[in-house]
Every structure is written in C-alpha cells, then in structure tokens.
Amino acid sequence: MDIYEEPMVSIREAAQYLSIPDSTLGAWKQNRSIHSVPAERHGWPTLPFAAVVEAFVLRALRNLNFTRRQILEAAEGIRRDFNDDFGLVRPNIGHDGVEIFIEVGPDLYRAKDRQQVIRETVEDFTRCIQWKGNDPQRLKLEHFGNVILDPRFGWGRPVVEDNKVPLEAILGLWRAGEPLSTIADEFEMKPRDVERLVQAWDRARDAA
C-alpha cells in the first residue's frame, strides 16, 4: 500500500480512530492541513495512511494547547521551507510548550519561519508513531490501549498489536451480544482487555 497516495480510511473512520469530531477532521481536509485523495466512489475512503498520521500530529498539537494559527503556521512553514509536503509525519518534530520545532541534522529550527534557535529541552510528542527511515509505518492508537493502525495488517484497519486481531472482529462479536468472556476466549485475550477496547470504542464514537 502506498501510504501517501492510496486511500485507506474515510473521514468518519479516521475521526473514530483518533477520537476527534468528524467536523474537525473534515475542516482539516478542507483547508488542506492534511492530505487527501479523490474517492473512487461516493462515501469511499479519501485519506491515505500518511494523512491519518498528519491528523494525529495536529490533534497532539491541539491537545498541547497550541492555537489553530500556531499549528497552521508550523504546518505551512515545514512544508514550504523544508520542501516536504509531508513534513508533519517526519520523526524530527518537537515542541517546548511555546513553539513547534523541526530538527535538521545537528540544528534546530522554529517550524513557522525556519529561524534557528539555541538547542534546549525539546519534547517529542510523536512517541506513538513508528517510522522506517523517514516514512511513518505504524500508529499506536493510545486511547484504545494496545491497538495499532498499520497498513500491513488488517487492510489498514485497527488491529490489536499483540495478536493482530482486527478491532472490528472483536466489536462485531460484542454487537452480536456475545459475552466478553466468549470473545476473549475466541481471540486468546483477557476479558478485561476486551472490555477496555469496547469501552474505548464507545468513548471514541461519542467524541466523533
């Protein structure tokens, strides 16, 4: 799967996975804060994996109380000044609580205007992203616990990290009325872990 060009999920699916409102993700798509591709049919996926990672980074920045203007300035600055349309998904972005930075070799620059700054303690907020080189490969959906989004597994849908069981398979049995203990036995999991997944999905659905 081409993580930059091949559509993997819809706006609604990504919003649930990231536990953010549909309207927020739709606005980010509309103003091109995240990338998208044309849907092959109405209602089909428009977001490649890299776009979901972009949305995750934007949500992380928003949760750190960066303003919309700061986030947009940083995103536009990274793409423009570092000549990288997907700069938001690279492994060298950080923050100090006031500004957003990007690391280039041994140097540190302010993302919005490429002004070089003195290196201080800069925190990495992308601990949930796994890269292969500079390309994002896996995203941990931390509010679900041990669940990942990885184009190599589950056709790009969320799977349990340990056993690669699709989250939808677990939810499908739960919606069908199967007891948590039965679902746990089916997938060699603990009932409390299944319960946590179901509860987390409900919270994510409410947020979206």
N, C-alpha and C positions, 0 to 999 in steps of 0.2 A: 504493500500500500504506500502510495506517495503521500507523506504526511503533510505536504504543503499544497497539493493540488487536488487530491482525491477526497470528495465529500464523505464524511464518516457519520456525523450525527446532525440532528436538526437543532434549531434554536431551543425548542422546548426540552429536548433530551439533555442538551448541554446545561441548560438552566437548572434542571433537576440534579444532574451530576455534581454541579458546582454549588448548589443551594443558593441561587440568586434568582431574582424575579425575571420572568420572561421579558418584561418590558425593558429592563436594564440591558440584558444581553442583546435584545433587538436594537436598542439605541446604539450600542457599541458597534454593531454590524452596520447600521445605517450611516453613522459618521465615520466609518472605516477605522475605528480604533482596533478592531480585529478583522482579519481577512475572512472572506467567504468566496464561494464559487457558485455559479448558477445551478439551480436544482434541475435534475433531469426530468422530473415531473412535479406537479404541484404537491407540496407537503413533504417532498423527499429531502434528505439531508443536504445542507449547504455549507457545513463547517468541517474543514479538514482537521486532523488531529492538532496541527500547529496552532490553529485558531482557538481551539479549546484551551491550549496551554497559554496563549495570549490572554484569554479571558480570565484564567486562573490568576495570572500575574496582576492583571488590572484589579481583580477582586481583592487580592492580597494588599495592594497599594491602598485601595479604598478603605479596607479594614484597619489600616495603619493611620487613618485619618488624613491622608493626603487629599487635597481638594481635587475636584474634577479638572480644574485648569492645570494644576501641577502635573497630574497624570497625563493629560493630553500633551502638554509641553514636553514632558520627558519622552513619551512615545514618538512624537513627531521629531524631536531632536535626535533620538537614537537612529531612527530610520533615515533621516536626512544627512546628518553629519558623519555617521559611521557607515553610510551606504549599505544598509542592510534592512530590507523590508520586514524581516522577521527578527529584528533586534531584541524585541521583548522576550523571545523564547531562548535567548542565549544564556550560558551559565555564568556570565560575568556582570550581573546587575545586582546592586545592593542599595542600601539606604542608611542614613544616620538618624532617622526620625524627622528630619527637616528637609533634606534634599535627597534626590534619587541620583545615583552614580552608576557609571559604567567603567569597568576596568579594561584597559587596552595594554597588554604587556605589563611592564612594571608601573605604568602610570594610571592615575585615577582622574576621571573627568566628570564634571557635572553634566547629567544627561541632557538637560534642556538647552544648553548653549555651548557644550564642549569646553567649558572653562576648566583648566587643570587646577586641581586642588591638592592641598597637603594631605598626605595619607594619614587618616585617623582610624578609629574603630568603625568599620562599616559592616553592618549586619547583612547576611544573606537571607532573603525571605523566600528563596526558591528551594528549600530543603525537600519538598515533595516531588521535585522533578528529577528524573534520571536522564542523563544525556549519553549519547555515543558521539564523542567529539563535541561539536557544537550543536548537534541536532537533538532535540528532545525525543526521548524514546519511550518514556513511561511517566505517568502522572498518578501520584497517590491521592486518592480522594479521602483526605484525612478525617472529614466529619463522618465518614462511614466506617472508620477504623481500618481494617485490613483489606481494603478494596482498592484496585488499581484500574486505570484506563491505559491500555496498551494495544496499539494497532495489530500486534502479532497474535493476540489472543481474543477469543470471543467476538470476532468480526468487529473489533473496535468498541464493543460494549463493555461495561464494567464487569470485572471478574474478581473473585476472592484471590488475594495474592498467593496464599499458600497452596491451594489446590486447583486454581484456575477455573473454578465453577462459576458460570455466568450468574451475576446477581439476579437477572431476570428469571432464571430457573428456580432460584430459591423463593423469589417473590410470587412466582406462578403457583407453586405448591401452597404457599401461605394464603393466597387469594382463593384457592380452591377449598380452603378450610382444613388443610392437613395440620395436625398438631405440630408444635415446634419440635417435639422430641422425634417425631417421624421424619421431619425434614432434616434434622441433624443427623439421624442415622443414614438417611439416603446419601448424604454428601460427606459422611465421616467428619462431622463438625460437632461442636458442643452446643446444646440447646441455648445457653445464654448468649453465645456468639450469633446464632441465628436471630434471636430476639433483638439483639442490638442492631443488627442490619435492618430488620423490619422497622424498628423504631426510628432509626436514622433516615430511612427512606420516607417515612411519613413526615418527618420534620422537613426534609428537603422538598417534598411535594408541596407542603404548606408554604414554604418560602418562595417557591416558584409560582 
